[in-house]
């Protein structure tokens, strides 16, 4: 009985460490997604040279940040939300995106288990987070990200049986319903209530889900 209890405690400790590690990884990815959204300019590439490459720096004084200033969540809290060089306030968005990224990965793995499918849905959620941030900043939804969601739907079809017409039908009907409903909204509001980017997103999400 004593050995069983020790084994249970050990297993629980290992599991907690795994999910803590997943949270840290997710927080780092959340920070990266926030950087992509901040650097993105409408009409440019999502994963181009100007968005992916380049050291992180303070938006106020433009000082290049050291590695210890980029530790997810921890650096933000230790520095009391200020730049170490110019003392300018750091937007709460940075902390929020790190926490949200950590929750995306850890909770997705908690729901699906430690399986490749968890990686897939974590990636999908990060794409949706990136779309949200860019839409909030620029009121646009890049076609590149809608294409990524369509490709994710195609990957699901491939996993479930690429030659099975019923699976294709379900995904295509989902896309058609999304496009139809949102097309009506665009038409009835003459484009004021919703843009074409939202329409494309509805089709991509319908195809995926």
N, C-alpha and C positions, 0 to 999 in steps of 0.2 A: 504494500500500500504506500509506504514511504517512497519507494523507488518510482512508483507510478506518479506520485505527486511531483517529485523532482523532475521527472520527464515532461510532465504537463507544463510546469513552470518554465523549463528550458525551451520547449517548443513555442510557448507563448512569447518568450523573450526574443527568440529568433524571428518570429513573425512580426513583432513590433519593430525590430531593427530593420527588417526588409521594407515595411511600409514607411518607416521614417526615411530610409534611403530613397524610396520612390517619391516621397514628398519633396525631398531636396532636389532630385532630378527634375521633377515637375516645376518646382519654383524657378530653377535655372531656365527651363524652357519657356515659362511664363514671362520671365524677364526678356528673353530673346524675342519672343513674339511682340512684346511691347516696343522693343527697339525697332523691329521691322515696321510696325505700324507708325512709329514716330518718324522714321526716315523715309517712308514711302511718299512719293509724289505722284498724283494722278497722271496716268499715261505712261508711267515708268514701269520697270520690272519689279516684281515682288522680291525675287531672290537675285537681283542683279548686283553688280559691283558696289553701287552706291548705298545699298541697303544692308547687305550682309557683311561686307568688309569694312574695316575701320574700327579703331579702338573707341571704347565708350568714354565719354567726357561730360563734364558738367555743362548743362545747357546755358548757364549764366556766364561763367568765366572761361569755359572751354578747356579747362585743365584736364589732361588725360588721367583717367582714374586708375589707381593701382589695384592689384588683384584683391587685396584685403578690403577695398571699398566696394567690391562687387559681389560679396558673399550674400546670396539670397536671404532676404528678411533680416538676417543678423546685422549686416552693415547698416541698413536703414535705421534700425532701432538703436544701435550703439552710437551712431553719429547724430542721434536726435533729429533726424530728418533734415540735416544740413550738409552742405558741401564742406569738406575739411579745409578747402583752400580759401573760398570767398564767403563762407557761411550763408550762402543763399539757400532758401528753403527748397527741398526736393518735393515734387508733387506726390501726393498720396497715391496717385495712380501706380507708381512703381511698386510700392508695397502691396497694393491690392492685386496687381497682376501676378506677382510672385506667389502670394498666398493662393490665388485662384488656380494658378498653374500647378501648384503642389497638390491641391484638392482634386484637380482633374485627373492626374496620374494615379494618385493613391486610391481614390474612390473608384476609379474605373477598374483598377486591378483588384480592389476589394470585391467589386460586384462580379466581375467575370473570372477572377482567379488569375494565377500566374501563368497565363497562356498568351500566345501570339495575338489572339483576338483582342486582348486588352491594349496592346500596342496600336492596333488598327483604330480602335475607337478613341483612344487617347489622341492620336494624330488628327482624326476627324474633328474632335472637340477643339483642338488647338487651331485648326483651320477656321472653324466657326468663330472662335475668339478673335482671331486676326481680322476676319471679315467685319466683326462688330466694331473693333477699334478703328479700323480704317473708315468705316461708314460714319462713325461718330465724328471723326476728324474732318473728313472731306466730303461726306454725303455721296460717296460712290462705292460700288462693290466691284472690284477688279474682275474682269472676265477670267483671268488666270486662275483665280481661286475657285470660281464656279466650275471651271474645267477640272480642277483637282478633285472636287466633290463628285463630278460625273465619273472620273476615273476610279474613284473609290467605290462607287456603285458597280462599275464594271468588274472591279476586283472581287466584290462580293458575289457577283454572278459567277465568276470563274471558280470561286471556292465551292459554291453550291451546285455547280453543274452547268458549264457553259453551253452544253448542247441541249439543255432542258428548256423547251419553249415556254413552259408554264412559269419558270423563274423569270425569263426575259419579259413575259407578258406582265407579271406583277410590277416589275420595275418600270416598264414603259407606261403602264396605266398610271402609276404613281406620278411619273413625270408629266403625263398629259393632264391629270387632274390639277396638279400644282400650277401648270401653265394656264389652264383654262380659267381657274378661279381668279388668279392674279391678273390675267389679261382683262377680265371683266372689270376689276377694280381700276386698272389703268385707263381703260376706255371710258368708264362711267365718270371718273374724276378728271378726264382729259390730261392725265399725267401729273396732276397736282397732288393726288393722294399717294402715289407710288411711282417710282421710276422703273426704267427698263432693267436696271441692275437687280432690283427686287424680284422682278418677273423671272429673270434668268436664274436667280437663286432659288426661287420656288420650284422651278423645273428640275434643277440640280438636286435639291433636297428630296423632291418626290421620287426621282430616279434612285437616289441613295437609300432612302428609308422604305 
